Amino acid sequence: MAELTITNANFKSEVLESDKPVLVDFWAPWCGPCRMLGPVVSELAEEHPEIKVGKVNVDDEPELAQQFGVMSIPFVATFIGGQLHKSSVGVQPKEALLSLLD
């Protein structure tokens, strides 16, 4: 499954009301580390159908970034049962991102 584009308009339905755990990548197109992390996030989306993977462009959705206190990107947050579970900042290997769902 390809990663979803998460916006303020669909955040509630795609993330908070999801019946699957959700991994959300807060990123921006001008961010070099974000571009490095992007393929890893895409691989997770393809390899793990049991989780939902979404991306929030912080330039397009500053309210969402502010709501979750995103000060540095890439910022990856996981949500389980509609609640923020864990988060990390910076480029991480795939295994580290998966461990955010534990």
Secondary structure, 3 states (H helix, E strand, C coil): CCCEECCCCCHHHHHHCCCCCEEEEEECCCCHHHHHHHHHHHHHHHHCCCCEEEEEECCCCHHHHHHCCCCCCCEEEEEECCEEEEEEECCCCHHHHHHCCC
